[in-house]
Amino acid sequence: MAMSVRKRFEVFKRDDFTCRYCGKKSPEVILEVDHIVPVAEGGSDDAINLATSCWACNSGKSSVPLNQVMTGEDPHDRAIELLERDRQLREYNFVLDTILKKREADANALLDFWLEEADCDSMPRRHFAWLVSKLEFIPAATIREAMWIAIKRGATDDLRYVIAVIRNWRDEGRIQGGPDDA
């Protein structure tokens, strides 16, 4: 005998219109009422034996009792996989942090060289950020060489001349400047 619309609604309301298996809610999914113990196995239409289920979960479960439904995934293996992902992510972030610290140290050394040799008091923050970004693609020695050329030419107001030298070298194919280039 088919379940009444009222009984279905009461089960949906009790379960907050949420699939008890995957947690998806209406209207994101089409909801159905599932027999926890299948009718084919002697389950009844009593509310205690009914659960709100989305179409996908109910179809996947079919008439198999919950204690027989196998996910095909060992929880222990899944936990090991999650721990391994976490370990690899921590190592990756450590490497990225180490690389960034090295680039910042190189940028600070280039800044010190520029301020001393160009006899300047400061450098605009955007130029320091440019140094850090360029050090991802261009060796510090190359940038220092471009700085030295700018200093010899007396172009020491800021790094615009250095940026132009780097751009010219890139255009000549002497260096690779990265995606946003000089």
N, CA and C atoms as an extended XYZ file, in Angstrom:
546
Properties=species:S:1:pos:R:3:atomname:S:1:resname:S:1:resid:I:1 pbc="F F F"
N         0.843       -1.178        0.000 N   MET     1
C         0.000        0.000        0.000 CA  MET     1
C         0.889        1.242        0.000 C   MET     1
N         0.538        2.229       -0.790 N   ALA     2
C         1.329        3.442       -0.909 CA  ALA     2
C         1.225        4.275        0.368 C   ALA     2
N         2.317        4.948        0.668 N   MET     3
C         2.364        5.793        1.852 CA  MET     3
C         1.607        7.089        1.568 C   MET     3
N         0.910        7.596        2.571 N   SER     4
C         0.118        8.806        2.375 CA  SER     4
C         1.027       10.032        2.261 C   SER     4
N         0.524       11.025        1.558 N   VAL     5
C         1.250       12.275        1.387 CA  VAL     5
C         1.496       12.904        2.754 C   VAL     5
N         0.497       12.828        3.632 N   ARG     6
C         0.627       13.399        4.979 CA  ARG     6
C         1.780       12.749        5.746 C   ARG     6
N         1.864       11.412        5.692 N   LYS     7
C         2.918       10.720        6.426 CA  LYS     7
C         4.299       11.102        5.860 C   LYS     7
N         4.382       11.177        4.516 N   ARG     8
C         5.645       11.604        3.885 CA  ARG     8
C         6.042       12.989        4.363 C   ARG     8
N         5.064       13.915        4.398 N   PHE     9
C         5.352       15.277        4.827 CA  PHE     9
C         5.812       15.302        6.278 C   PHE     9
N         5.197       14.518        7.128 N   GLU    10
C         5.582       14.469        8.550 CA  GLU    10
C         7.028       13.967        8.710 C   GLU    10
N         7.418       12.983        7.905 N   VAL    11
C         8.798       12.478        7.954 CA  VAL    11
C         9.759       13.559        7.464 C   VAL    11
N         9.428       14.237        6.364 N   PHE    12
C        10.282       15.322        5.851 CA  PHE    12
C        10.435       16.413        6.910 C   PHE    12
N         9.301       16.791        7.530 N   LYS    13
C         9.319       17.842        8.542 CA  LYS    13
C        10.178       17.421        9.743 C   LYS    13
N         9.996       16.193       10.201 N   ARG    14
C        10.779       15.683       11.333 CA  ARG    14
C        12.277       15.733       11.035 C   ARG    14
N        12.647       15.418        9.792 N   ASP    15
C        14.064       15.380        9.397 CA  ASP    15
C        14.549       16.717        8.823 C   ASP    15
N        13.760       17.775        9.005 N   ASP    16
C        14.128       19.130        8.572 CA  ASP    16
C        14.394       19.198        7.071 C   ASP    16
N        13.630       18.442        6.294 N   PHE    17
C        13.755       18.440        4.834 CA  PHE    17
C        15.205       18.224        4.397 C   PHE    17
N        15.884       17.310        5.096 N   THR    18
C        17.305       17.037        4.866 CA  THR    18
C        17.518       15.534        4.730 C   THR    18
N        18.276       15.142        3.712 N   CYS    19
C        18.611       13.723        3.539 CA  CYS    19
C        19.435       13.273        4.739 C   CYS    19
N        19.003       12.218        5.403 N   ARG    20
C        19.716       11.747        6.595 CA  ARG    20
C        20.994       11.004        6.241 C   ARG    20
N        21.218       10.717        4.972 N   TYR    21
C        22.423       10.003        4.580 CA  TYR    21
C        23.536       10.954        4.129 C   TYR    21
N        23.185       11.925        3.295 N   CYS    22
C        24.230       12.814        2.755 CA  CYS    22
C        24.140       14.250        3.261 C   CYS    22
N        23.017       14.608        3.892 N   GLY    23
C        22.875       15.942        4.461 CA  GLY    23
C        22.390       17.012        3.501 C   GLY    23
N        22.099       16.647        2.265 N   LYS    24
C        21.605       17.644        1.309 CA  LYS    24
C        20.142       17.955        1.606 C   LYS    24
N        19.774       19.215        1.314 N   LYS    25
C        18.427       19.689        1.643 CA  LYS    25
C        17.615       19.975        0.388 C   LYS    25
N        16.313       19.993        0.581 N   SER    26
C        15.409       20.448       -0.463 CA  SER    26
C        15.543       21.972       -0.521 C   SER    26
N        15.549       22.618       -1.654 N   PRO    27
C        15.234       22.134       -2.991 CA  PRO    27
C        16.463       21.708       -3.780 C   PRO    27
N        17.627       21.611       -3.120 N   GLU    28
C        18.858       21.198       -3.817 CA  GLU    28
C        18.707       19.804       -4.416 C   GLU    28
N        17.970       18.954       -3.718 N   VAL    29
C        17.773       17.579       -4.179 CA  VAL    29
C        16.291       17.218       -4.084 C   VAL    29
N        15.908       16.165       -4.761 N   ILE    30
C        14.549       15.632       -4.664 CA  ILE    30
C        14.531       14.671       -3.484 C   ILE    30
N        13.616       14.925       -2.562 N   LEU    31
C        13.546       14.089       -1.365 CA  LEU    31
C        12.525       12.969       -1.527 C   LEU    31
N        12.828       11.839       -0.896 N   GLU    32
C        11.942       10.687       -0.857 CA  GLU    32
C        11.929       10.167        0.567 C   GLU    32
N        11.009        9.287        0.851 N   VAL    33
C        11.006        8.625        2.151 CA  VAL    33
C        11.588        7.232        1.953 C   VAL    33
N        12.561        6.895        2.780 N   ASP    34
C        13.228        5.597        2.688 CA  ASP    34
C        12.802        4.726        3.859 C   ASP    34
N        12.648        3.478        3.595 N   HIS    35
C        12.415        2.507        4.665 CA  HIS    35
C        13.791        2.045        5.151 C   HIS    35
N        14.073        2.304        6.409 N   ILE    36
C        15.370        1.907        6.964 CA  ILE    36
C        15.508        0.391        6.870 C   ILE    36
N        14.514       -0.316        7.355 N   VAL    37
C        14.438       -1.760        7.123 CA  VAL    37
C        13.490       -1.907        5.934 C   VAL    37
N        13.993       -2.387        4.802 N   PRO    38
C        13.157       -2.457        3.596 CA  PRO    38
C        11.877       -3.258        3.808 C   PRO    38
N        10.843       -2.839        3.120 N   VAL    39
C         9.557       -3.543        3.182 CA  VAL    39
C         9.761       -4.999        2.752 C   VAL    39
N        10.643       -5.207        1.772 N   ALA    40
C        10.935       -6.563        1.290 CA  ALA    40
C        11.524       -7.441        2.395 C   ALA    40
N        12.083       -6.805        3.414 N   GLU    41
C        12.680       -7.556        4.525 CA  GLU    41
C        11.789       -7.512        5.765 C   GLU    41
N        10.553       -7.048        5.598 N   GLY    42
C         9.605       -7.019        6.714 CA  GLY    42
C         9.492       -5.668        7.397 C   GLY    42
N        10.094       -4.635        6.837 N   GLY    43
C        10.000       -3.298        7.429 CA  GLY    43
C         8.618       -2.710        7.274 C   GLY    43
N         8.252       -1.854        8.218 N   SER    44
C         6.901       -1.281        8.203 CA  SER    44
C         6.937        0.190        7.797 C   SER    44
N         5.726        0.777        7.729 N   ASP    45
C         5.589        2.198        7.429 CA  ASP    45
C         5.547        3.038        8.702 C   ASP    45
N         5.941        2.462        9.834 N   ASP    46
C         5.979        3.237       11.073 CA  ASP    46
C         7.041        4.322       10.953 C   ASP    46
N         6.767        5.484       11.540 N   ALA    47
C         7.679        6.628       11.442 CA  ALA    47
C         9.095        6.280       11.904 C   ALA    47
N         9.223        5.388       12.852 N   ILE    48
C        10.557        5.029       13.358 CA  ILE    48
C        11.381        4.282       12.315 C   ILE    48
N        10.710        3.686       11.328 N   ASN    49
C        11.391        2.944       10.268 CA  ASN    49
C        11.560        3.784        8.998 C   ASN    49
N        11.177        5.044        9.066 N   LEU    50
C        11.224        5.903        7.883 CA  LEU    50
C        12.263        6.997        8.066 C   LEU    50
N        12.936        7.323        6.971 N   ALA    51
C        13.946        8.384        6.990 CA  ALA    51
C        13.842        9.191        5.707 C   ALA    51
N        14.096       10.497        5.831 N   THR    52
C        14.149       11.340        4.644 CA  THR    52
C        15.442       11.025        3.912 C   THR    52
N        15.322       10.822        2.605 N   SER    53
C        16.476       10.474        1.786 CA  SER    53
C        16.371       11.208        0.461 C   SER    53
N        17.504       11.624       -0.078 N   CYS    54
C        17.466       12.191       -1.421 CA  CYS    54
C        17.339       11.032       -2.413 C   CYS    54
N        16.952       11.356       -3.631 N   TRP    55
C        16.745       10.327       -4.636 CA  TRP    55
C        18.020        9.498       -4.849 C   TRP    55
N        19.190       10.186       -4.912 N   ALA    56
C        20.443        9.479       -5.181 CA  ALA    56
C        20.778        8.487       -4.071 C   ALA    56
N        20.643        8.920       -2.814 N   CYS    57
C        20.969        8.019       -1.699 CA  CYS    57
C        19.983        6.855       -1.630 C   CYS    57
N        18.717        7.153       -1.818 N   ASN    58
C        17.703        6.101       -1.746 CA  ASN    58
C        17.882        5.103       -2.884 C   ASN    58
N        18.205        5.606       -4.071 N   SER    59
C        18.424        4.703       -5.201 CA  SER    59
C        19.665        3.854       -4.986 C   SER    59
N        20.692        4.461       -4.410 N   GLY    60
C        21.920        3.718       -4.168 CA  GLY    60
C        21.744        2.645       -3.115 C   GLY    60
N        20.960        2.947       -2.100 N   LYS    61
C        20.719        1.992       -1.020 CA  LYS    61
C        19.790        0.883       -1.495 C   LYS    61
N        18.802        1.241       -2.292 N   SER    62
C        17.827        0.304       -2.825 CA  SER    62
C        17.142       -0.444       -1.682 C   SER    62
N        17.032       -1.751       -1.775 N   SER    63
C        16.354       -2.523       -0.720 CA  SER    63
C        17.339       -3.214        0.200 C   SER    63
N        18.544       -2.694        0.278 N   VAL    64
C        19.560       -3.285        1.147 CA  VAL    64
C        19.455       -2.656        2.541 C   VAL    64
N        19.373       -3.451        3.593 N   PRO    65
C        19.329       -2.886        4.937 CA  PRO    65
C        20.608       -2.089        5.231 C   PRO    65
N        20.481       -1.070        6.074 N   LEU    66
C        21.623       -0.211        6.373 CA  LEU    66
C        22.820       -0.970        6.909 C   LEU    66
N        22.586       -2.012        7.694 N   ASN    67
C        23.725       -2.738        8.249 CA  ASN    67
C        24.473       -3.547        7.200 C   ASN    67
N        23.928       -3.609        5.955 N   GLN    68
C        24.614       -4.311        4.879 CA  GLN    68
C        25.196       -3.372        3.832 C   GLN    68
N        24.885       -2.095        3.939 N   VAL    69
C        25.378       -1.141        2.948 CA  VAL    69
C        26.874       -0.932        3.182 C   VAL    69
N        27.642       -1.183        2.145 N   MET    70
C        29.094       -1.031        2.241 CA  MET    70
C        29.507        0.159        1.377 C   MET    70
N        30.338        1.003        1.914 N   THR    71
C        30.775        2.170        1.155 CA  THR    71
C        31.904        1.823        0.204 C   THR    71
N        32.555        0.705        0.421 N   GLY    72
C        33.706        0.356       -0.401 CA  GLY    72
C        34.965        1.071        0.058 C   GLY    72
N        34.851        1.799        1.153 N   GLU    73
C        35.986        2.571        1.647 CA  GLU    73
C        36.217        2.212        3.109 C   GLU    73
N        37.430        1.830        3.404 N   ASP    74
C        37.795        1.511        4.774 CA  ASP    74
C        38.059        2.811        5.523 C   ASP    74
N        37.351        3.052        6.631 N   PRO    75
C        37.554        4.298        7.376 CA  PRO    75
C        39.017        4.483        7.824 C   PRO    75
N        39.694        3.400        8.135 N   HIS    76
C        41.097        3.494        8.540 CA  HIS    76
C        41.953        3.997        7.378 C   HIS    76
N        41.711        3.440        6.176 N   ASP    77
C        42.450        3.882        4.991 CA  ASP    77
C        42.166        5.350        4.695 C   ASP    77
N        40.921        5.754        4.863 N   ARG    78
C        40.553        7.158        4.626 CA  ARG    78
C        41.267        8.065        5.629 C   ARG    78
N        41.336        7.649        6.881 N   ALA    79
C        42.026        8.447        7.898 CA  ALA    79
C        43.513        8.572        7.563 C   ALA    79
N        44.117        7.484        7.124 N   ILE    80
C        45.528        7.517        6.735 CA  ILE    80
C        45.720        8.474        5.561 C   ILE    80
N        44.810        8.410        4.587 N   GLU    81
C        44.896        9.298        3.425 CA  GLU    81
C        44.794       10.762        3.849 C   GLU    81
N        43.857       11.065        4.744 N   LEU    82
C        43.705       12.449        5.215 CA  LEU    82
C        44.947       12.924        5.972 C   LEU    82
N        45.505       12.061        6.792 N   LEU    83
C        46.730       12.424        7.515 CA  LEU    83
C        47.889       12.666        6.552 C   LEU    83
N        47.983       11.832        5.521 N   GLU    84
C        49.049       12.005        4.531 CA  GLU    84
C        48.864       13.305        3.753 C   GLU    84
N        47.629       13.618        3.383 N   ARG    85
C        47.371       14.886        2.691 CA  ARG    85
C        47.763       16.067        3.581 C   ARG    85
N        47.417       15.987        4.853 N   ASP    86
C        47.753       17.054        5.792 CA  ASP    86
C        49.268       17.207        5.911 C   ASP    86
N        49.982       16.091        5.995 N   ARG    87
C        51.441       16.136        6.094 CA  ARG    87
C        52.047       16.772        4.850 C   ARG    87
N        51.574       16.356        3.681 N   GLN    88
C        52.105       16.903        2.430 CA  GLN    88
C        51.789       18.390        2.299 C   GLN    88
N        50.602       18.790        2.724 N   LEU    89
C        50.238       20.201        2.665 CA  LEU    89
C        51.127       21.033        3.591 C   LEU    89
N        51.396       20.521        4.797 N   ARG    90
C        52.303       21.233        5.715 CA  ARG    90
C        53.699       21.350        5.112 C   ARG    90
N        54.192       20.274        4.503 N   GLU    91
C        55.520       20.321        3.871 CA  GLU    91
C        55.540       21.307        2.710 C   GLU    91
N        54.504       21.302        1.910 N   TYR    92
C        54.406       22.218        0.769 CA  TYR    92
C        54.413       23.669        1.263 C   TYR    92
N        53.590       23.950        2.280 N   ASN    93
C        53.545       25.310        2.828 CA  ASN    93
C        54.876       25.710        3.450 C   ASN    93
N        55.575       24.772        4.058 N   PHE    94
C        56.894       25.056        4.622 CA  PHE    94
C        57.878       25.449        3.515 C   PHE    94
N        57.839       24.690        2.420 N   VAL    95
C        58.719       24.994        1.285 CA  VAL    95
C        58.390       26.372        0.717 C   VAL    95
N        57.093       26.662        0.520 N   LEU    96
C        56.704       27.977        0.007 CA  LEU    96
C        57.162       29.093        0.939 C   LEU    96
N        57.004       28.889        2.236 N   ASP    97
C        57.420       29.892        3.215 CA  ASP    97
C        58.929       30.089        3.181 C   ASP    97
N        59.680       29.003        3.048 N   THR    98
C        61.139       29.080        2.971 CA  THR    98
C        61.573       29.854        1.725 C   THR    98
N        60.934       29.572        0.608 N   ILE    99
C        61.259       30.267       -0.645 CA  ILE    99
C        60.951       31.756       -0.516 C   ILE    99
N        59.788       32.083        0.057 N   LEU   100
C        59.418       33.490        0.223 CA  LEU   100
C        60.404       34.206        1.147 C   LEU   100
N        60.782       33.564        2.230 N   LYS   101
C        61.747       34.183        3.151 CA  LYS   101
C        63.092       34.418        2.461 C   LYS   101
N        63.511       33.481        1.620 N   LYS   102
C        64.763       33.641        0.878 CA  LYS   102
C        64.657       34.811       -0.091 C   LYS   102
N        63.529       34.893       -0.808 N   ARG   103
C        63.343       36.012       -1.741 CA  ARG   103
C        63.303       37.341       -1.004 C   ARG   103
N        62.644       37.373        0.152 N   GLU   104
C        62.596       38.616        0.930 CA  GLU   104
C        63.982       38.989        1.449 C   GLU   104
N        64.769       37.999        1.857 N   ALA   105
C        66.136       38.274        2.315 CA  ALA   105
C        66.980       38.811        1.162 C   ALA   105
N        66.839       38.198       -0.011 N   ASP   106
C        67.558       38.688       -1.194 CA  ASP   106
C        67.117       40.105       -1.550 C   ASP   106
N        65.808       40.362       -1.462 N   ALA   107
C        65.290       41.704       -1.759 CA  ALA   107
C        65.834       42.716       -0.759 C   ALA   107
N        65.919       42.341        0.511 N   ASN   108
C        66.485       43.238        1.531 CA  ASN   108
C        67.956       43.513        1.249 C   ASN   108
N        68.695       42.485        0.824 N   ALA   109
C        70.117       42.680        0.495 CA  ALA   109
C        70.250       43.621       -0.703 C   ALA   109
N        69.398       43.457       -1.716 N   LEU   110
C        69.422       44.354       -2.870 CA  LEU   110
C        69.023       45.774       -2.458 C   LEU   110
N        68.060       45.879       -1.578 N   LEU   111
C        67.648       47.192       -1.071 CA  LEU   111
C        68.810       47.876       -0.351 C   LEU   111
N        69.488       47.133        0.519 N   ASP   112
C        70.639       47.692        1.236 CA  ASP   112
C        71.728       48.139        0.259 C   ASP   112
N        71.997       47.299       -0.741 N   PHE   113
C        72.995       47.657       -1.754 CA  PHE   113
C        72.591       48.956       -2.449 C   PHE   113
N        71.324       49.038       -2.874 N   TRP   114
C        70.837       50.225       -3.586 CA  TRP   114
C        70.938       51.477       -2.712 C   TRP   114
N        70.458       51.371       -1.481 N   LEU   115
C        70.463       52.546       -0.604 CA  LEU   115
C        71.888       53.026       -0.312 C   LEU   115
N        72.802       52.079       -0.159 N   GLU   116
C        74.189       52.455        0.136 CA  GLU   116
C        74.889       53.008       -1.107 C   GLU   116
N        74.832       52.290       -2.194 N   GLU   117
C        75.565       52.680       -3.403 CA  GLU   117
C        74.938       53.886       -4.119 C   GLU   117
N        73.612       53.995       -4.054 N   ALA   118
C        72.935       55.105       -4.720 CA  ALA   118
C        72.819       56.314       -3.788 C   ALA   118
N        73.276       56.124       -2.559 N   ASP   119
C        73.230       57.183       -1.554 CA  ASP   119
C        71.803       57.719       -1.401 C   ASP   119
N        70.880       56.788       -1.195 N   CYS   120
C        69.460       57.124       -1.018 CA  CYS   120
C        69.055       56.859        0.423 C   CYS   120
N        67.984       57.543        0.839 N   ASP   121
C        67.469       57.338        2.196 CA  ASP   121
C        66.421       56.239        2.263 C   ASP   121
N        65.659       56.080        1.191 N   SER   122
C        64.581       55.094        1.215 CA  SER   122
C        64.233       54.673       -0.210 C   SER   122
N        63.368       53.682       -0.282 N   MET   123
C        62.890       53.176       -1.567 CA  MET   123
C        61.377       53.035       -1.451 C   MET   123
N        60.623       53.431       -2.470 N   PRO   124
C        59.165       53.239       -2.406 CA  PRO   124
C        58.813       51.765       -2.179 C   PRO   124
N        57.804       51.533       -1.371 N   ARG   125
C        57.386       50.163       -1.022 CA  ARG   125
C        57.069       49.343       -2.275 C   ARG   125
N        56.495       49.971       -3.290 N   ARG   126
C        56.147       49.234       -4.508 CA  ARG   126
C        57.398       48.673       -5.189 C   ARG   126
N        58.531       49.361       -5.046 N   HIS   127
C        59.768       48.862       -5.648 CA  HIS   127
C        60.298       47.643       -4.886 C   HIS   127
N        60.125       47.660       -3.572 N   PHE   128
C        60.522       46.482       -2.791 CA  PHE   128
C        59.647       45.290       -3.197 C   PHE   128
N        58.343       45.526       -3.340 N   ALA   129
C        57.432       44.453       -3.774 CA  ALA   129
C        57.833       43.961       -5.165 C   ALA   129
N        58.246       44.876       -6.051 N   TRP   130
C        58.702       44.484       -7.382 CA  TRP   130
C        59.926       43.584       -7.266 C   TRP   130
N        60.857       43.960       -6.385 N   LEU   131
C        62.060       43.138       -6.196 CA  LEU   131
C        61.684       41.722       -5.768 C   LEU   131
N        60.815       41.618       -4.764 N   VAL   132
C        60.419       40.293       -4.266 CA  VAL   132
C        59.789       39.474       -5.392 C   VAL   132
N        58.909       40.092       -6.175 N   SER   133
C        58.246       39.336       -7.246 CA  SER   133
C        59.229       38.943       -8.345 C   SER   133
N        60.152       39.817       -8.708 N   LYS   134
C        61.111       39.510       -9.781 CA  LYS   134
C        62.102       38.433       -9.363 C   LYS   134
N        62.398       38.367       -8.062 N   LEU   135
C        63.351       37.355       -7.596 CA  LEU   135
C        62.827       35.928       -7.768 C   LEU   135
N        61.555       35.799       -8.100 N   GLU   136
C        61.021       34.474       -8.402 CA  GLU   136
C        61.560       33.977       -9.742 C   GLU   136
N        61.884       34.923      -10.644 N   PHE   137
C        62.282       34.558      -12.002 CA  PHE   137
C        63.698       35.010      -12.377 C   PHE   137
N        64.186       36.043      -11.707 N   ILE   138
C        65.460       36.640      -12.093 CA  ILE   138
C        66.433       36.528      -10.918 C   ILE   138
N        67.646       36.038      -11.144 N   PRO   139
C        68.623       35.913      -10.059 CA  PRO   139
C        68.967       37.286       -9.460 C   PRO   139
N        69.236       37.291       -8.175 N   ALA   140
C        69.588       38.535       -7.479 CA  ALA   140
C        70.803       39.194       -8.125 C   ALA   140
N        71.765       38.398       -8.580 N   ALA   141
C        72.978       38.960       -9.191 CA  ALA   141
C        72.634       39.749      -10.457 C   ALA   141
N        71.655       39.298      -11.219 N   THR   142
C        71.246       40.004      -12.439 CA  THR   142
C        70.603       41.345      -12.080 C   THR   142
N        69.739       41.339      -11.062 N   ILE   143
C        69.101       42.587      -10.635 CA  ILE   143
C        70.163       43.542      -10.077 C   ILE   143
N        71.107       42.993       -9.339 N   ARG   144
C        72.186       43.830       -8.780 CA  ARG   144
C        73.011       44.463       -9.917 C   ARG   144
N        73.257       43.702      -10.964 N   GLU   145
C        73.991       44.226      -12.123 CA  GLU   145
C        73.222       45.383      -12.760 C   GLU   145
N        71.889       45.231      -12.900 N   ALA   146
C        71.063       46.303      -13.458 CA  ALA   146
C        71.079       47.519      -12.533 C   ALA   146
N        71.077       47.279      -11.223 N   MET   147
C        71.168       48.388      -10.267 CA  MET   147
C        72.496       49.133      -10.436 C   MET   147
N        73.548       48.385      -10.615 N   TRP   148
C        74.879       48.986      -10.762 CA  TRP   148
C        74.935       49.870      -12.016 C   TRP   148
N        74.325       49.422      -13.098 N   ILE   149
C        74.267       50.223      -14.330 CA  ILE   149
C        73.518       51.530      -14.058 C   ILE   149
N        72.385       51.443      -13.360 N   ALA   150
C        71.597       52.644      -13.044 CA  ALA   150
C        72.394       53.599      -12.158 C   ALA   150
N        73.139       53.052      -11.204 N   ILE   151
C        73.934       53.890      -10.300 CA  ILE   151
C        75.024       54.603      -11.081 C   ILE   151
N        75.709       53.867      -11.971 N   LYS   152
C        76.773       54.487      -12.775 CA  LYS   152
C        76.220       55.589      -13.674 C   LYS   152
N        74.991       55.454      -14.113 N   ARG   153
C        74.375       56.467      -14.987 CA  ARG   153
C        73.742       57.601      -14.185 C   ARG   153
N        73.738       57.464      -12.852 N   GLY   154
C        73.153       58.511      -12.012 CA  GLY   154
C        71.639       58.475      -11.943 C   GLY   154
N        71.025       57.395      -12.381 N   ALA   155
C        69.566       57.249      -12.362 CA  ALA   155
C        69.144       56.581      -11.057 C   ALA   155
N        69.233       57.354       -9.958 N   THR   156
C        69.045       56.766       -8.632 CA  THR   156
C        67.827       57.318       -7.884 C   THR   156
N        66.928       58.016       -8.580 N   ASP   157
C        65.730       58.534       -7.891 CA  ASP   157
C        64.844       57.390       -7.400 C   ASP   157
N        64.743       56.378       -8.216 N   ASP   158
C        63.964       55.182       -7.863 CA  ASP   158
C        64.456       54.042       -8.761 C   ASP   158
N        63.710       52.970       -8.834 N   LEU   159
C        64.156       51.805       -9.613 CA  LEU   159
C        63.649       51.788      -11.055 C   LEU   159
N        63.089       52.885      -11.525 N   ARG   160
C        62.555       52.876      -12.895 CA  ARG   160
C        63.629       52.537      -13.930 C   ARG   160
N        64.832       53.067      -13.746 N   TYR   161
C        65.904       52.771      -14.707 CA  TYR   161
C        66.292       51.291      -14.620 C   TYR   161
N        66.346       50.773      -13.411 N   VAL   162
C        66.659       49.344      -13.206 CA  VAL   162
C        65.596       48.481      -13.884 C   VAL   162
N        64.338       48.864      -13.710 N   ILE   163
C        63.231       48.122      -14.329 CA  ILE   163
C        63.369       48.158      -15.854 C   ILE   163
N        63.753       49.319      -16.388 N   ALA   164
C        63.936       49.447      -17.840 CA  ALA   164
C        65.089       48.575      -18.331 C   ALA   164
N        66.187       48.525      -17.579 N   VAL   165
C        67.321       47.678      -17.959 CA  VAL   165
C        66.890       46.213      -17.995 C   VAL   165
N        66.175       45.786      -16.953 N   ILE   166
C        65.682       44.398      -16.872 CA  ILE   166
C        64.762       44.118      -18.068 C   ILE   166
N        63.872       45.063      -18.369 N   ARG   167
C        62.948       44.888      -19.501 CA  ARG   167
C        63.719       44.771      -20.813 C   ARG   167
N        64.730       45.616      -20.999 N   ASN   168
C        65.536       45.545      -22.229 CA  ASN   168
C        66.256       44.209      -22.333 C   ASN   168
N        66.841       43.754      -21.249 N   TRP   169
C        67.520       42.457      -21.255 CA  TRP   169
C        66.535       41.336      -21.588 C   TRP   169
N        65.328       41.432      -21.044 N   ARG   170
C        64.310       40.423      -21.347 CA  ARG   170
C        63.956       40.464      -22.828 C   ARG   170
N        63.754       41.686      -23.371 N   ASP   171
C        63.403       41.825      -24.784 CA  ASP   171
C        64.507       41.304      -25.707 C   ASP   171
N        65.768       41.445      -25.264 N   GLU   172
C        66.901       40.955      -26.037 CA  GLU   172
C        67.079       39.439      -25.902 C   GLU   172
N        66.296       38.825      -24.978 N   GLY   173
C        66.413       37.387      -24.754 CA  GLY   173
C        67.548       37.014      -23.815 C   GLY   173
N        68.155       38.006      -23.202 N   ARG   174
C        69.277       37.746      -22.287 CA  ARG   174
C        68.806       37.109      -20.982 C   ARG   174
N        67.568       37.443      -20.563 N   ILE   175
C        66.990       36.860      -19.345 CA  ILE   175
C        65.526       36.530      -19.594 C   ILE   175
N        64.994       35.669      -18.745 N   GLN   176
C        63.572       35.371      -18.734 CA  GLN   176
C        62.977       36.117      -17.529 C   GLN   176
N        61.958       36.928      -17.761 N   GLY   177
C        61.442       37.781      -16.697 CA  GLY   177
C        60.206       37.307      -15.993 C   GLY   177
N        59.592       36.216      -16.396 N   GLY   178
C        58.395       35.749      -15.725 CA  GLY   178
C        57.133       36.234      -16.420 C   GLY   178
N        55.970       35.858      -15.862 N   PRO   179
C        54.705       36.109      -16.539 CA  PRO   179
C        54.326       37.584      -16.662 C   PRO   179
N        54.628       38.419      -15.657 N   ASP   180
C        54.213       39.812      -15.761 CA  ASP   180
C        55.374       40.709      -16.162 C   ASP   180
N        56.483       40.118      -16.391 N   ASP   181
C        57.711       40.776      -16.846 CA  ASP   181
C        57.848       42.228      -16.402 C   ASP   181
N        59.098       42.610      -16.201 N   ALA   182
C        59.497       43.952      -15.746 CA  ALA   182
C        58.361       44.883      -15.818 C   ALA   182
